[in-house]
Amino acid sequence: MTLDDVDAVTDLDRRAFGESGWSRRYFVGELTESPISIFYVLTDSDRQLLGYFGTWHVVDQLQLCTFAVDPDAHGLGLGAILLNCVFRLAQRLGCESVQLEVRESNAAARGLYRSRAFSEDAVRRNLYSSPREDGILMSAPTPSTIETGFGRSAAERWPGGLDLAWDDRGGRAAEHWPAG
Ligand SMILES: CC(C)(COP(=O)(O)OP(=O)(O)OC[C@H]1O[C@@H](n2cnc3c(N)ncnc32)[C@H](O)[C@@H]1OP(=O)(O)O)[C@@H](O)C(=O)NCCC(=O)NCCS
């Protein structure tokens, strides 16, 4: 994710999280002022935004602080692809584990995390507002082998693959998915 992506990301974030979504200014701050933040976007070959995630690199842990897929593209395997990218990033940074917090009622995200070996470690009472809700703290060890493939649904919808882009603090870096 670079500053060029922020308008589209803020729009998608609002559609994914409603009132509790992040403001444009918050994303800009993450990209420009936070040395621990590494944010990625997933786009099609026309640079249309399909999903994104944000992480904070804290010592030997990678914290997944935001993560969403375009609601029009749910259920096609993009969430799984993005989570595999999170694990690859954790591996590259030498992080032992990935941590996150999720709303108790978020069945789709909890299902995805559980299917990728995350455990539910603790409950944080009233962590979220608008609406007020408990948060579940989850974590997973960084796997040594990470899937780099495409699920069948994603391969059918995007036969040419997808692109991942991030800010390497020296400009826009990108790679194609499925990765080689
Ligand atoms: C959570 C989210 C990222 C999942 O993205 P997605 O692209 O629809 O997920 P995928 O198609 O990759 O699904 C991967 C796995 O997640 C689980 N999953 C996905 N949707 C699910 C649902 N509605 N209920 C239960 N499990 C679900 C399944 O295990 C699925 O594997 P399967 O297809 O083999 O059964 C998406 O729903 C989203 O953007 N939600 C709004 C934002 C959000 O909640 N972010 C997480 C904040 S912690």
The ligand as an ORCA input file, in Angstrom:
! r2SCAN-3c Opt
* xyz 0 1
  C     -12.755    -12.321      6.707
  C     -12.583    -12.077      5.214
  C     -11.271    -11.353      4.985
  C     -12.551    -13.455      4.492
  O     -12.236    -13.211      3.123
  P     -12.753    -14.173      1.937
  O     -11.955    -13.807      0.728
  O     -14.218    -14.114      1.814
  O     -12.326    -15.611      2.486
  P     -11.909    -16.868      1.620
  O     -12.808    -17.019      0.444
  O     -10.441    -16.805      1.350
  O     -12.179    -18.068      2.642
  C     -11.112    -18.783      3.246
  C     -11.653    -19.589      4.451
  O     -12.191    -18.719      5.439
  C     -13.322    -19.337      6.081
  N     -14.512    -18.521      5.804
  C     -14.672    -17.576      4.834
  N     -15.911    -17.033      4.912
  C     -16.530    -17.661      5.956
  C     -17.826    -17.537      6.557
  N     -18.731    -16.652      6.080
  N     -18.100    -18.303      7.636
  C     -17.199    -19.200      8.137
  N     -15.962    -19.372      7.584
  C     -15.642    -18.608      6.532
  C     -13.429    -20.722      5.484
  O     -12.631    -21.601      6.264
  C     -12.778    -20.526      4.116
  O     -12.253    -21.709      3.598
  P     -13.156    -22.626      2.584
  O     -13.589    -21.695      1.470
  O     -12.182    -23.667      2.144
  O     -14.281    -23.110      3.399
  C     -13.787    -11.281      4.627
  O     -14.977    -11.885      5.040
  C     -13.809     -9.794      5.015
  O     -13.153     -8.963      4.378
  N     -14.603     -9.470      6.057
  C     -14.775     -8.065      6.475
  C     -13.528     -7.513      7.133
  C     -13.068     -8.379      8.273
  O     -13.852     -8.930      9.027
  N     -11.741     -8.510      8.429
  C     -11.117     -9.261      9.489
  C     -10.956     -8.409     10.686
  S     -10.199     -9.307     12.043
*
